[in-house]
Amino acid sequence: MPNHLLLNLRNLVCGYQAQRVVQNISLHLNAGDIGCLLGPSGCGKTTTLRAIAGFEPVQEGSIELAGEVISRPGYTLAPEKRRIGMVFQDYALFPHLTVAENIAFGIRQHPQRERIAAEMLELVNLGALGKRYPHELSGGQQQRVALARALAPEPRLLLLDEPFSNLDVELRRRLSHEVREILKSRGTSAILVTHDQEEAFAVSDQVGVFKDGHLEQWDTPFNLYHEPLTPFVASFIGQGYFVRGQMLSHDTVQTELGVIRGNRAYQWAPGTAVDMLLRPDDIVHAPDSALQARIVGKSFLGAATLYRLQLATGTHLEALFASHADHRVGEDIGIRVAADHLVAFPAQGSVATQALAESRVG
Ligand SMILES: Nc1ncnc2c1ncn2[C@@H]1O[C@H](COP(=O)(O)OP(=O)(O)OP(=O)(O)O)[C@@H](O)[C@H]1O
């Protein structure tokens, strides 16, 4: 039943004892969608997930699942009554049970448990390994078993808490795509917690960016990248630098890189000082341009190379160019701005990005 509201968090406040860790969170997830809670360490992602699972009571606000209030102040529906599945970072498999027995654990009373476990094994591509024990599997295989075990009872919602963070980069990339395919093929709704933006984007339909217990934005990956609502989201998602500018009209900004016109109108008066976000893909190589930048660093990414640039004024930028044109560090190159998505915020301090970039380590 796509597009039906499944999970609804209204002004949620929760924490530990008197401490309010998560403040005023509102978000909703439609049935069949995958949502993600993303943010630096300690910002309250796991606390929110635990409240959804029913492990933490809520101090204010409410959590509704399929129209039923499952948490509000003074009432917490027991976790086992929520029909919510969980997958943890450390897999949490039962070491004394085989893979097939682990998968069937949550459906022990089900007359069809063996058939379902066999189907789940196929679903996660472990068809031949049902008789093995967890210690005889790789980390990636163990996490597949944990996923199969969580899916076997057909939960209404699956919660995944940093499920790939014990795996190496290549495997986590592969498994995160695979998990999305599996969840989508079954129409399973899920909420993933991660501090890895690439993983959040690879898996999720909706992503919530957390900062200090607050939800800054709940939106699609596309909108978070191109239409961030706050400087923190702009800085935390993707790469880029802010440059100082001045509004000329509702959609044009005067900057030291020239006049930049975007595709959206701001209400600020002409003359207002703004910080404008320039992403690496907003800067293009233009050999004949009068605007010159010095290459001060580069990272080869395969198809493209990410260059760190510095203007004569000292302003820093990043640019992503196709990697076959290989420029040297120290070289001066001509650049041009090609930013359709004009993202600007009222000017904060002189080096807004610096402080923001430091706070995004997580
Ligand atoms: N059981 C607890 N008792 C008291 N405080 C806690 C408890 N668990 C977490 N906290 C605090 O709540 C805050 C949020 O923690 P939480 O685990 O929700 O963050 P997180 O965003 O999931 O971080 P990480 O990415 O590091 O897991 C932190 O300041 C943490 O110290």
The ligand as a Gaussian input file, in Angstrom:
#p B3LYP/6-31G(d) Opt

LIG

0 1
 N       21.897000       5.327000      28.154000
 C       22.239000       6.621000      28.148000
 N       22.229000       7.357000      29.287000
 C       22.555000       8.681000      29.296000
 N       22.915000       9.353000      28.159000
 C       22.957000       8.679000      27.001000
 C       22.624000       7.274000      26.927000
 N       22.751000       6.882000      25.640000
 C       23.143000       7.986000      24.944000
 N       23.268000       9.049000      25.745000
 C       23.654000      10.431000      25.346000
 O       22.684000      10.919000      24.453000
 C       23.305000      11.677000      23.406000
 C       22.860000      11.132000      22.061000
 O       23.322000       9.810000      21.909000
 P       22.931000       8.893000      20.677000
 O       23.510000       7.535000      20.909000
 O       21.471000       8.991000      20.448000
 O       23.681000       9.638000      19.488000
 P       24.007000       9.137000      18.009000
 O       23.667000      10.292000      17.134000
 O       23.343000       7.851000      17.724000
 O       25.572000       8.978000      18.076000
 P       26.555000       7.851000      17.425000
 O       26.580000       8.122000      15.947000
 O       27.858000       8.142000      18.091000
 O       25.973000       6.517000      17.785000
 C       24.783000      11.625000      23.651000
 O       25.167000      12.804000      24.301000
 C       24.950000      10.422000      24.573000
 O       26.046000      10.609000      25.416000

